[in-house]
Amino acid sequence: MENLEIKILDKIDSMRNEIIKFHQDIVRIPSENPPAKYKPISQFVESKMKEIGLETINKRKNIVGIYGNSESPSLILYGHMDTVPAYDGWTKDPFGAEIIDNKIYGRGACDDKACVTAEIFAIKALIDSGIKINGKLTVISVIDEETGGFNGAKYLLDKKIIKGDACLLGDGRGGYPAAYTGGFLLGTFLITGKKAHALSFPDIPKYRNEFSGINAIQKMVKVLNFLTNLQEEFLKTETKYPNFPGHPSKISTVNIVKIRGGEKMSAVPDKCLLHFIVNTIPEHDIESIKNRITDFIEESKKKDPDLNIKVQFTFSFEPFVSDVNGKFAKIIQKAVNTIYKEEREFKMFQSANDAHFFHENGIATILMGTGSHMNNVHAEDEFVCIDDLIDTTKIFALAVLNYLT
């Protein structure tokens, strides 16, 4: 390692207790989404950014910290401060930030307040060490990632509040950098039938008359069969990109997440609603899957004149593959290898996150989160290992050092 790298890593080690205390404090501030009440945590984060010497902007409770005077080169460090709800079943206080066996417990302790803490103290280490950067560093702590990112990262990018040549996106799994991301599609089928007395006027062709109903739930069975067959088709294609340890899936997946229909046992149900999610590997594109679904609907309508079906694609984004041979990717990989003292390859991250917004804006994007599937993210008793938190802070700091100096 070079002298500056050693200096920065030693500085972060010396701040260990300060980092732990700050992280406990931020975990103790509820920022569940919903209900999406962000004022207290936004004020807390902005205050810390100002304290360490960043110029700040507060837009819709998104906090942007700026360091450096030149516009180029420019780097964005990302973390999101909203969390999923605490839910039930905890054996620890979800907002207690209790330390047990070198772990900090709490909702958001890993996802994703760990990266907010890491980015802030990575920059503090650089500033306190007197290191001047060439270019511009933008440190963001955003809201609404857990519900799509539209009022968070997307808003900041669309309004040109932030821009950059590269983004180190602090989210997802730790231990390895992620350069390959899957696609995502959230959709809803709605079938509208006709309500009628289910016993007197059954929905059976041989016995129908003008008073018979049209069973929306029964017609939804064909949609379920279509989605099941789509999943079977996906089984034929495994991704060529390496997955994170502990993540066995190498295929695109269809998840039927919610279905609702019917009111009374004696009535033909006139509505049925089905929500589904498709997560793809990089080898599958979302647009072609949308086309498959709309083609299925049109064909189904032709075969069944009583079928009144609509689909709404609520939210989607395409998969993308980052350039792992570019300057930025190599800097991130070098930082990871330095901290873990071994060569670590780029991995695929298949879950939904804000990375695609940056990629779609032409910003070179690499993901680097904290922890693993064992950290109970989105579940009860979420935690972050303190050593992982410190390691992530070091990786962020080395990335900035080597990209902007």
C-alpha positions in Angstrom: 0.0 0.0 0.0 1.0 3.6 -0.6 1.7 5.9 2.3 -1.6 7.9 1.9 -3.6 4.7 1.9 -2.0 3.6 5.1 -2.6 7.0 6.6 -6.3 6.9 5.8 -6.8 3.3 7.0 -5.0 4.2 10.3 -7.2 7.3 10.6 -10.4 5.2 10.3 -9.1 2.7 12.8 -8.6 5.6 15.3 -12.2 6.7 14.7 -13.7 3.3 15.5 -15.5 4.3 18.6 -16.8 7.5 17.0 -18.1 5.5 14.1 -19.8 3.0 16.3 -21.5 5.8 18.4 -22.7 7.6 15.3 -24.1 4.4 13.8 -25.9 3.7 17.0 -27.4 7.2 17.0 -28.6 6.9 13.4 -30.1 3.5 14.0 -32.1 4.9 16.9 -33.9 7.4 14.6 -36.9 5.6 13.0 -37.0 6.1 9.2 -39.5 3.4 8.3 -40.9 3.5 4.8 -43.9 3.6 5.2 -44.8 5.9 6.9 -41.9 7.8 5.4 -41.3 10.4 8.0 -37.8 11.5 7.3 -37.3 15.0 8.9 -35.5 13.8 12.1 -33.0 11.6 10.3 -32.5 14.1 7.5 -31.6 16.8 10.0 -29.3 14.4 11.8 -27.4 13.4 8.7 -27.2 16.9 7.3 -25.9 18.2 10.6 -23.1 15.6 10.6 -22.2 16.4 7.0 -21.9 20.1 7.8 -19.8 19.3 10.9 -17.2 17.4 8.9 -16.9 20.2 6.4 -19.3 19.5 3.5 -21.5 22.0 1.8 -25.0 20.6 2.0 -28.3 20.7 0.0 -31.6 19.4 1.4 -34.2 18.5 -1.2 -37.3 16.6 -0.3 -35.4 15.4 2.8 -32.7 14.0 0.6 -29.3 15.2 1.9 -26.5 16.0 -0.6 -23.0 16.9 0.7 -20.5 18.4 -1.7 -16.7 18.6 -1.3 -14.2 20.0 -3.8 -14.3 22.9 -6.2 -13.6 21.4 -9.7 -16.4 19.7 -11.6 -14.2 17.0 -13.1 -13.5 14.2 -12.4 -16.7 13.7 -10.3 -17.7 10.9 -8.0 -20.9 10.2 -6.2 -21.0 8.2 -2.9 -24.5 6.8 -2.2 -26.4 5.5 0.8 -30.1 5.4 1.6 -31.5 6.3 5.0 -35.1 4.9 4.7 -35.8 1.4 5.9 -38.6 -1.1 5.6 -41.0 -1.2 8.7 -39.7 -2.9 11.8 -42.4 -5.6 11.6 -43.1 -7.9 14.6 -41.0 -10.7 16.0 -37.9 -8.9 17.3 -36.1 -10.2 20.3 -34.2 -6.9 20.5 -35.4 -3.3 20.4 -35.5 -2.5 16.7 -34.5 1.1 17.5 -32.2 0.3 20.5 -28.9 -0.1 18.6 -27.8 -2.7 21.2 -24.3 -4.1 20.8 -24.0 -7.8 21.3 -21.0 -9.9 20.2 -19.6 -7.1 18.1 -22.9 -6.6 16.3 -25.2 -3.5 16.3 -28.8 -4.6 16.2 -31.7 -2.5 14.8 -33.8 -1.8 11.8 -31.6 -0.4 9.1 -28.4 -1.3 11.0 -27.3 -3.1 7.8 -29.7 -1.9 5.1 -28.7 0.8 4.5 -27.7 3.0 7.4 -24.4 1.2 7.5 -23.5 2.7 4.1 -24.7 6.2 5.2 -22.4 6.0 8.2 -19.5 4.6 6.1 -19.7 7.3 3.4 -19.7 10.1 6.0 -16.8 8.8 8.0 -14.8 7.8 4.9 -14.9 11.5 3.9 -14.2 12.7 7.4 -11.1 10.5 7.4 -9.9 12.2 4.2 -10.7 15.7 5.4 -9.2 15.2 8.9 -6.0 13.8 7.2 -5.7 17.0 5.2 -6.0 15.3 1.8 -7.1 17.5 -1.0 -9.1 16.0 -3.9 -9.0 16.8 -7.5 -12.5 17.2 -8.8 -15.8 17.0 -7.1 -17.2 14.5 -4.5 -20.9 14.3 -4.0 -22.1 12.4 -0.9 -25.8 11.6 -0.9 -28.1 10.1 1.7 -31.4 9.5 0.0 -35.0 8.6 0.9 -37.6 6.3 -0.6 -35.3 3.6 -1.9 -37.5 0.9 -0.3 -40.5 2.1 -2.4 -38.8 2.6 -5.8 -36.6 5.7 -5.4 -38.8 8.1 -7.3 -38.6 10.8 -4.6 -35.0 10.0 -3.8 -32.2 9.1 -6.3 -34.4 9.5 -9.4 -35.6 12.9 -8.3 -32.1 14.2 -7.6 -30.9 12.9 -11.0 -33.9 14.1 -13.0 -33.6 17.6 -11.5 -29.8 17.7 -12.1 -29.2 18.3 -8.4 -26.5 15.6 -8.6 -24.3 14.5 -11.4 -21.1 12.6 -11.7 -18.8 10.5 -13.9 -19.0 7.5 -11.5 -21.1 6.3 -8.5 -20.1 4.0 -5.7 -23.5 2.8 -4.7 -23.5 1.8 -1.1 -26.3 -0.8 -1.0 -26.7 -4.6 -1.4 -24.3 -7.2 -0.2 -20.8 -6.6 1.2 -17.5 -8.5 0.8 -17.5 -8.2 -2.9 -18.1 -5.4 -5.4 -21.2 -5.9 -7.7 -21.0 -4.9 -11.3 -23.8 -7.1 -12.8 -27.4 -6.3 -11.8 -30.7 -8.0 -12.7 -33.9 -6.5 -14.1 -37.1 -5.9 -12.2 -40.8 -5.8 -13.1 -43.7 -5.2 -10.7 -47.1 -5.8 -12.3 -50.8 -6.3 -11.6 -53.4 -8.3 -13.5 -57.1 -7.2 -13.0 -59.9 -9.4 -14.3 -63.4 -8.0 -14.2 -66.3 -10.5 -14.4 -70.0 -10.3 -13.6 -71.6 -10.8 -10.2 -74.5 -13.2 -9.8 -76.0 -15.8 -7.5 -73.5 -18.6 -7.7 -76.0 -21.4 -7.0 -79.0 -20.4 -9.1 -77.1 -19.2 -12.1 -73.7 -20.9 -12.3 -70.9 -19.8 -14.5 -70.9 -23.1 -16.6 -71.4 -22.8 -20.4 -73.9 -25.6 -20.7 -76.2 -24.1 -18.1 -75.7 -20.3 -18.7 -78.4 -17.8 -19.3 -78.6 -14.0 -19.3 -78.5 -14.0 -15.5 -75.4 -16.1 -15.1 -72.2 -14.5 -13.6 -68.7 -14.5 -15.0 -66.2 -15.8 -12.4 -63.1 -13.5 -12.3 -61.2 -15.8 -10.0 -61.7 -18.8 -12.3 -60.5 -16.9 -15.3 -57.4 -15.8 -13.3 -56.3 -19.5 -13.3 -55.1 -19.1 -16.9 -52.9 -16.2 -15.8 -51.5 -18.3 -13.0 -50.8 -21.1 -15.5 -49.1 -18.6 -17.8 -46.8 -17.2 -15.1 -46.0 -20.8 -13.9 -45.1 -21.7 -17.5 -43.0 -18.6 -17.8 -41.1 -19.7 -14.7 -40.5 -23.1 -16.2 -39.1 -21.4 -19.2 -36.7 -19.3 -17.1 -35.3 -22.5 -15.6 -33.6 -23.3 -18.9 -31.3 -20.3 -18.7 -28.7 -19.9 -16.0 -26.7 -16.7 -15.7 -23.0 -16.7 -16.5 -22.3 -14.1 -13.9 -21.1 -15.1 -10.4 -23.5 -14.7 -7.5 -22.8 -13.7 -4.0 -21.9 -16.5 -1.5 -25.1 -17.8 0.0 -27.3 -16.9 -3.0 -28.0 -20.1 -4.9 -30.3 -18.8 -7.6 -28.9 -18.4 -11.1 -32.2 -17.8 -13.0 -34.8 -15.2 -13.5 -37.8 -15.7 -11.2 -41.5 -15.1 -11.1 -43.0 -14.4 -7.7 -46.8 -14.3 -7.3 -47.0 -12.0 -4.3 -50.7 -11.3 -3.7 -54.1 -12.3 -5.0 -57.4 -10.9 -4.0 -61.0 -11.6 -5.2 -64.5 -12.6 -4.1 -66.8 -11.4 -1.4 -69.5 -13.9 -0.5 -69.6 -17.7 -0.7 -72.9 -17.6 -2.5 -71.9 -15.0 -5.2 -69.9 -15.3 -8.4 -66.8 -13.1 -7.8 -66.8 -10.2 -10.3 -63.2 -9.1 -9.6 -59.8 -10.7 -9.1 -56.5 -8.9 -8.6 -53.1 -10.5 -8.9 -49.8 -8.8 -8.1 -46.5 -10.3 -9.4 -42.8 -9.6 -9.5 -40.3 -10.7 -12.0 -36.6 -10.5 -11.1 -34.3 -11.3 -14.0 -30.7 -12.2 -14.6 -28.7 -9.9 -16.9 -29.4 -12.3 -19.8 -33.1 -11.5 -19.9 -34.5 -8.1 -20.8 -37.7 -6.7 -19.2 -39.2 -5.2 -22.3 -39.4 -8.6 -24.0 -41.1 -10.0 -20.9 -43.7 -7.2 -21.0 -44.3 -8.0 -24.6 -44.9 -11.7 -23.8 -47.4 -10.7 -21.2 -49.4 -8.3 -23.5 -49.3 -10.9 -26.3 -50.7 -13.4 -23.9 -53.5 -11.1 -22.9 -54.5 -10.3 -26.5 -54.5 -14.0 -27.4 -56.6 -14.9 -24.4 -59.2 -12.3 -25.3 -59.5 -13.7 -28.8 -60.2 -17.2 -27.3 -62.5 -16.0 -24.6 -64.9 -13.2 -25.5 -66.1 -13.0 -21.9 -62.6 -12.2 -20.6 -62.2 -8.6 -19.4 -58.5 -8.4 -18.4 -56.0 -5.6 -18.0 -52.4 -5.6 -16.9 -50.5 -2.6 -15.3 -46.8 -2.5 -15.2 -46.3 -0.4 -12.1 -42.5 -0.3 -12.0 -39.7 -1.8 -14.0 -36.1 -1.4 -15.0 -33.7 -3.3 -17.2 -30.7 -5.2 -16.1 -27.3 -3.8 -16.8 -23.6 -4.9 -16.8 -21.0 -2.4 -15.8 -17.6 -2.2 -17.4 -15.3 -4.1 -15.1 -12.2 -3.1 -17.1 -12.8 0.6 -16.7 -10.8 2.9 -14.5 -13.5 3.3 -11.8 -14.2 -0.5 -11.5 -10.5 -1.3 -11.2 -10.2 1.3 -8.4 -13.1 -0.2 -6.5 -11.8 -3.8 -6.9 -8.3 -2.7 -5.8 -9.9 -1.1 -2.6 -11.8 -4.3 -1.9 -8.7 -6.5 -2.5 -6.7 -4.2 -0.2 -9.1 -4.5 2.7 -9.7 -8.2 2.4 -6.1 -9.1 1.5 -7.1 -11.3 -1.5 -8.4 -11.0 -5.0 -12.2 -10.7 -5.1 -14.2 -10.9 -8.3 -17.2 -8.8 -9.3 -20.6 -10.4 -8.4 -24.1 -10.2 -9.6 -26.7 -8.4 -7.5 -30.2 -9.4 -8.5 -32.4 -7.5 -6.1 -34.1 -4.1 -6.8 -32.1 -1.0 -5.9 -31.3 2.5 -7.1 -28.3 1.6 -9.2 -30.2 1.5 -12.5 -31.1 5.3 -12.2 -27.4 6.1 -12.2 -26.6 3.7 -15.0 -29.4 5.1 -17.1 -27.9 8.6 -16.7 -24.6 7.4 -18.2 -22.8 7.2 -14.8 -20.4 4.3 -14.3 -21.9 2.4 -11.3 -20.5 -0.2 -9.0 -22.3 -1.5 -5.9 -20.7 -2.1 -2.6 -22.9 -2.8 0.4 -22.3 -4.1 3.9 -23.0 -7.6 5.3 -24.6 -10.6 3.7 -27.9 -12.6 3.6 -27.2 -13.6 7.3 -27.7 -10.1 8.6 -31.5 -10.5 8.7 -32.1 -7.6 6.3 -35.9 -6.8 6.0 -36.5 -9.3 8.8 -36.5 -9.3 12.6 -33.3 -8.8 14.6 -31.4 -7.1 11.7 -27.8 -6.4 12.6 -24.5 -5.2 11.2 -21.1 -6.5 12.3 -19.0 -3.7 13.5 -15.9 -5.0 11.7 -18.0 -5.0 8.4 -19.0 -1.4 9.1 -15.4 -0.4 9.5 -14.3 -2.3 6.4 -17.0 -0.7 4.3 -15.8 2.8 5.5 -12.3 1.9 4.5 -13.3 0.7 1.0 -15.3 4.0 0.5 -12.3 6.1 1.6 -9.8 4.2 -0.6 -12.2 4.6 -3.6 -12.4 8.3 -3.1 -8.7 8.7 -2.5 -7.7 6.8 -5.6 -10.3 8.2 -7.9 -10.0 11.9 -6.9 -6.4 12.4 -6.0 
